[in-house]
Amino acid sequence: MAFTFVIPDEEADKSRKWRQEHNKVCPQTDVGAIGGKFTWLFTPTSLGCILRLKCACGEELDLTNYENW
């Protein structure tokens, strides 16, 4: 069984803006050779998929579009 998660354009734009602003104030600078500073969290539910973006420093952005549920 395979799962595919799609990040809609609106949420992708929000995440890009948040990452740019967050990088200006984030204390986490050591992210390793292959990156990994940000983790995408997808939680499928019976109503829809919860979408969050988490930084290695602990800050998190909820990108879920609850209006579409």
FIKOLZA-1660 file (N, C-alpha, C; in steps of 0.1 Angstrom, whole numbers, plus 5000, padded with zeros to 4 digits):
% residues 69
   i   px   py   pz ch aa at
   1 5008 4988 5000  A  M  N
   1 5000 5000 5000  A  M CA
   1 5009 5012 5000  A  M  C
   2 5006 5022 4991  A  A  N
   2 5013 5034 4991  A  A CA
   2 5004 5046 4993  A  A  C
   3 5009 5056 4999  A  F  N
   3 5002 5069 5001  A  F CA
   3 5009 5080 4993  A  F  C
   4 5001 5089 4988  A  T  N
   4 5007 5101 4981  A  T CA
   4 5000 5113 4987  A  T  C
   5 5008 5122 4992  A  F  N
   5 5002 5134 4998  A  F CA
   5 5005 5146 4988  A  F  C
   6 4995 5154 4986  A  V  N
   6 4997 5166 4977  A  V CA
   6 4996 5178 4985  A  V  C
   7 5005 5188 4983  A  I  N
   7 5004 5201 4990  A  I CA
   7 4998 5211 4980  A  I  C
   8 4986 5215 4982  A  P  N
   8 4980 5225 4973  A  P CA
   8 4988 5238 4972  A  P  C
   9 4987 5245 4961  A  D  N
   9 4994 5257 4958  A  D CA
   9 4993 5267 4969  A  D  C
  10 4981 5269 4974  A  E  N
  10 4979 5279 4984  A  E CA
  10 4987 5276 4997  A  E  C
  11 4987 5263 5001  A  E  N
  11 4995 5259 5013  A  E CA
  11 5010 5259 5010  A  E  C
  12 5014 5256 4998  A  A  N
  12 5028 5257 4994  A  A CA
  12 5033 5271 4995  A  A  C
  13 5025 5280 4990  A  D  N
  13 5029 5295 4991  A  D CA
  13 5030 5299 5006  A  D  C
  14 5020 5295 5014  A  K  N
  14 5021 5299 5028  A  K CA
  14 5034 5293 5035  A  K  C
  15 5037 5280 5031  A  S  N
  15 5049 5274 5038  A  S CA
  15 5061 5281 5033  A  S  C
  16 5062 5285 5020  A  R  N
  16 5074 5291 5015  A  R CA
  16 5076 5305 5022  A  R  C
  17 5065 5313 5024  A  K  N
  17 5067 5325 5031  A  K CA
  17 5070 5324 5045  A  K  C
  18 5064 5314 5052  A  W  N
  18 5067 5311 5066  A  W CA
  18 5082 5307 5068  A  W  C
  19 5087 5298 5059  A  R  N
  19 5101 5294 5060  A  R CA
  19 5110 5305 5058  A  R  C
  20 5107 5314 5049  A  Q  N
  20 5116 5326 5047  A  Q CA
  20 5117 5335 5059  A  Q  C
  21 5105 5338 5065  A  E  N
  21 5105 5346 5076  A  E CA
  21 5110 5339 5089  A  E  C
  22 5107 5326 5090  A  H  N
  22 5112 5319 5102  A  H CA
  22 5128 5318 5101  A  H  C
  23 5133 5316 5090  A  N  N
  23 5148 5315 5089  A  N CA
  23 5155 5327 5094  A  N  C
  24 5148 5339 5093  A  K  N
  24 5155 5351 5098  A  K CA
  24 5156 5351 5113  A  K  C
  25 5148 5344 5120  A  V  N
  25 5148 5344 5135  A  V CA
  25 5151 5331 5142  A  V  C
  26 5152 5320 5134  A  C  N
  26 5154 5307 5139  A  C CA
  26 5168 5305 5145  A  C  C
  27 5169 5299 5157  A  P  N
  27 5182 5297 5163  A  P CA
  27 5189 5284 5157  A  P  C
  28 5181 5276 5150  A  Q  N
  28 5186 5263 5145  A  Q CA
  28 5193 5266 5132  A  Q  C
  29 5207 5265 5132  A  T  N
  29 5214 5267 5119  A  T CA
  29 5221 5255 5114  A  T  C
  30 5224 5245 5123  A  D  N
  30 5230 5233 5119  A  D CA
  30 5220 5223 5114  A  D  C
  31 5219 5221 5101  A  V  N
  31 5208 5212 5096  A  V CA
  31 5214 5199 5089  A  V  C
  32 5227 5198 5090  A  G  N
  32 5233 5186 5084  A  G CA
  32 5236 5187 5069  A  G  C
  33 5242 5177 5064  A  A  N
  33 5247 5178 5050  A  A CA
  33 5235 5177 5040  A  A  C
  34 5224 5171 5043  A  I  N
  34 5213 5169 5034  A  I CA
  34 5201 5177 5038  A  I  C
  35 5202 5187 5047  A  G  N
  35 5191 5195 5051  A  G CA
  35 5184 5188 5062  A  G  C
  36 5171 5188 5062  A  G  N
  36 5163 5182 5073  A  G CA
  36 5158 5192 5083  A  G  C
  37 5160 5204 5081  A  K  N
  37 5156 5214 5091  A  K CA
  37 5140 5214 5092  A  K  C
  38 5133 5212 5081  A  F  N
  38 5119 5212 5082  A  F CA
  38 5113 5198 5079  A  F  C
  39 5103 5195 5087  A  T  N
  39 5096 5182 5085  A  T CA
  39 5082 5184 5082  A  T  C
  40 5077 5178 5071  A  W  N
  40 5063 5179 5067  A  W CA
  40 5056 5167 5074  A  W  C
  41 5045 5171 5081  A  L  N
  41 5037 5161 5089  A  L CA
  41 5023 5160 5082  A  L  C
  42 5020 5149 5078  A  F  N
  42 5007 5146 5071  A  F CA
  42 4999 5136 5080  A  F  C
  43 4987 5140 5085  A  T  N
  43 4979 5131 5093  A  T CA
  43 4965 5129 5086  A  T  C
  44 4964 5118 5080  A  P  N
  44 4951 5115 5074  A  P CA
  44 4940 5113 5084  A  P  C
  45 4928 5119 5082  A  T  N
  45 4917 5116 5091  A  T CA
  45 4905 5113 5083  A  T  C
  46 4894 5110 5089  A  S  N
  46 4882 5106 5081  A  S CA
  46 4876 5119 5075  A  S  C
  47 4880 5131 5080  A  L  N
  47 4874 5143 5074  A  L CA
  47 4883 5150 5064  A  L  C
  48 4896 5147 5065  A  G  N
  48 4906 5153 5056  A  G CA
  48 4920 5151 5061  A  G  C
  49 4929 5157 5055  A  C  N
  49 4943 5155 5059  A  C CA
  49 4948 5167 5066  A  C  C
  50 4954 5165 5078  A  I  N
  50 4960 5176 5086  A  I CA
  50 4974 5178 5080  A  I  C
  51 4978 5190 5077  A  L  N
  51 4991 5193 5072  A  L CA
  51 4998 5203 5081  A  L  C
  52 5010 5199 5085  A  R  N
  52 5018 5208 5094  A  R CA
  52 5032 5208 5089  A  R  C
  53 5039 5219 5091  A  L  N
  53 5053 5220 5088  A  L CA
  53 5060 5223 5101  A  L  C
  54 5070 5215 5104  A  K  N
  54 5077 5217 5117  A  K CA
  54 5092 5220 5115  A  K  C
  55 5097 5229 5122  A  C  N
  55 5112 5233 5121  A  C CA
  55 5119 5225 5132  A  C  C
  56 5132 5222 5130  A  A  N
  56 5140 5215 5139  A  A CA
  56 5141 5222 5153  A  A  C
  57 5138 5236 5153  A  C  N
  57 5138 5243 5165  A  C CA
  57 5126 5241 5174  A  C  C
  58 5115 5235 5168  A  G  N
  58 5103 5232 5175  A  G CA
  58 5091 5240 5170  A  G  C
  59 5094 5251 5163  A  E  N
  59 5083 5260 5158  A  E CA
  59 5075 5251 5148  A  E  C
  60 5062 5254 5147  A  E  N
  60 5053 5246 5139  A  E CA
  60 5043 5255 5132  A  E  C
  61 5039 5252 5120  A  L  N
  61 5029 5259 5112  A  L CA
  61 5018 5249 5108  A  L  C
  62 5006 5252 5112  A  D  N
  62 4995 5244 5107  A  D CA
  62 4990 5249 5094  A  D  C
  63 4991 5241 5083  A  L  N
  63 4987 5245 5070  A  L CA
  63 4974 5239 5066  A  L  C
  64 4967 5233 5075  A  T  N
  64 4955 5226 5071  A  T CA
  64 4944 5236 5067  A  T  C
  65 4938 5233 5056  A  N  N
  65 4927 5241 5051  A  N CA
  65 4914 5235 5057  A  N  C
  66 4910 5238 5069  A  Y  N
  66 4898 5233 5075  A  Y CA
  66 4885 5237 5068  A  Y  C
  67 4886 5247 5061  A  E  N
  67 4874 5252 5054  A  E CA
  67 4869 5242 5043  A  E  C
  68 4878 5234 5038  A  N  N
  68 4875 5224 5027  A  N CA
  68 4870 5211 5033  A  N  C
  69 4869 5210 5046  A  W  N
  69 4864 5198 5052  A  W CA
  69 4849 5197 5052  A  W  C
% end
